Amino acid sequence: MDGNSELKIKTLIETDNYSAWQADEPDEEATYHLELNNVTIHFFKEEWEEFLELAKRLVK
């Protein structure tokens, strides 16, 4: 792979059992990933934003 086609990974938050991270894809679209023990959920940007809104409502 050339330097322009590699993923750029950024850890957003991490605990002992969970993590959320962002990947900047080669096509310049960001994807978001939520790892919950042995399950990983993948989101496109719009889905991630909706998930964050859901999570905010859960903690109110």
VEXLUM-250784 format. One line per field, with one value per residue: chain; residue number from 0; x negated, y, z of N, C-alpha, C in turn. Coordinates in steps of 0.001 Angstrom, whole numbers, plus 500000, padded with zeros to 6 digits. Layout:
<marvexs>
chain: (A;...)
resi: (NUM;...)
n_east: (X;...)
n_north: (Y;...)
n_up: (Z;...)
ca_east: (X;...)
ca_north: (Y;...)
ca_up: (Z;...)
c_east: (X;...)
c_north: (Y;...)
c_up: (Z;...)
</marvexs>
This chain:
<marvexs>
chain: (A;A;A;A;A;A;A;A;A;A;A;A;A;A;A;A;A;A;A;A;A;A;A;A;A;A;A;A;A;A;A;A;A;A;A;A;A;A;A;A;A;A;A;A;A;A;A;A;A;A;A;A;A;A;A;A;A;A;A;A)
resi: (0;1;2;3;4;5;6;7;8;9;10;11;12;13;14;15;16;17;18;19;20;21;22;23;24;25;26;27;28;29;30;31;32;33;34;35;36;37;38;39;40;41;42;43;44;45;46;47;48;49;50;51;52;53;54;55;56;57;58;59)
n_east: (499167;499549;498606;500881;503077;503444;505033;505890;505813;507500;507709;510549;511668;511002;511362;510830;512316;513700;513718;513567;513008;511744;511510;509901;510687;509205;510703;511351;513506;514739;514917;516430;515840;516955;515909;516931;516047;515898;517265;517630;518898;519605;519721;520880;520293;522769;524379;522906;523144;525890;525991;524480;526230;528333;527029;526532;529149;529761;528342;529501)
n_north: (498814;502239;505360;506991;505345;504130;503323;505698;505564;506470;506401;506941;506632;504515;501675;499059;496976;497967;499905;502754;503792;505680;505495;506874;506501;505428;506617;509004;509026;508928;506287;504732;502796;500580;498708;496104;494056;491043;491841;493893;496903;498601;501852;504303;507825;509312;507406;507005;509519;509506;507333;508402;510416;508830;507531;509742;510359;508132;508472;510608)
n_up: (500000;499275;500873;500844;500935;503340;506462;508950;512272;515239;518656;520537;523100;525928;528000;530444;529298;527102;524062;521909;518653;515859;512362;509675;506510;503338;501282;502335;504049;507317;509652;512481;515394;517809;520379;522311;524588;523050;520799;517995;516813;513889;512505;510187;509740;510059;511315;513661;514891;515415;517176;519324;520156;521066;523203;524881;525608;527111;529489;530738)
ca_east: (500000;498815;498912;502187;504169;503458;505972;505375;506611;507423;508490;511364;511741;510669;511364;510288;513109;514372;512996;514163;511942;512100;510599;510039;510536;508496;511607;511555;514683;514425;515784;516287;515882;517195;515550;517507;515464;515593;518171;517297;519962;519027;520642;520500;520384;524159;524829;522197;523768;527179;525689;524088;527460;529013;526284;526785;530497;529746;527749;530279)
ca_north: (500000;503483;506163;507626;504384;503499;503830;506485;505140;507323;505899;508004;506352;503120;501172;497695;496050;498616;500991;503382;504343;506248;505200;507706;505578;505980;507449;510195;508903;508431;505268;504656;501406;500426;497346;495719;492736;490351;492327;495203;497507;499558;502939;505431;509065;509646;506402;507283;510692;509070;506506;509298;511051;507793;507340;510925;510237;507061;508907;511724)
ca_up: (500000;499331;502045;500747;501025;504653;507457;510068;513410;516412;519782;521110;524539;526172;529372;530464;528483;525989;523394;520735;517821;514568;511253;508482;505385;502178;500478;503151;504903;508656;510230;513932;515818;519227;520772;523588;524783;521792;519758;517443;516017;512959;512172;509358;510519;510399;512282;514903;515496;515947;518345;520413;520642;521838;524448;525716;526152;528098;530754;531305)
c_east: (499129;499293;500289;503339;504220;504497;505234;506316;506393;508301;509232;511463;511535;510766;510766;511009;513711;513467;513821;513019;512482;511051;510908;509682;509790;509380;512040;512845;514243;515423;515450;516555;515990;516933;516056;517125;515177;516523;517699;518450;519326;520092;520030;520787;521813;524705;524192;522833;525125;526984;525305;525300;528257;528346;526501;528154;530567;529255;528479;531131)
c_north: (501240;504305;506796;506655;503677;504143;504667;506217;506088;506714;507070;507866;504859;502825;499773;496765;496650;499651;501507;504011;504768;505847;506151;506832;506235;506870;508705;510183;508348;507345;505175;503225;501360;498969;497095;494264;492102;490749;493707;495670;498613;500576;503829;506688;509383;508673;506646;508465;510344;508206;507379;510013;510062;507597;508520;510838;509153;507528;510094;511255)
c_up: (500000;500528;502019;500938;502377;505556;508492;511231;514579;517503;520406;522623;524752;527666;529328;529489;527221;525336;522225;519963;516476;513546;510110;507293;504229;501291;501228;503959;506249;509033;511709;514362;517326;519571;522180;523842;523429;520644;519294;516571;515181;512546;511093;510176;510962;511438;513643;515630;516095;517192;519541;520998;521491;523196;525396;526366;527224;529463;531373;532445)
</marvexs>
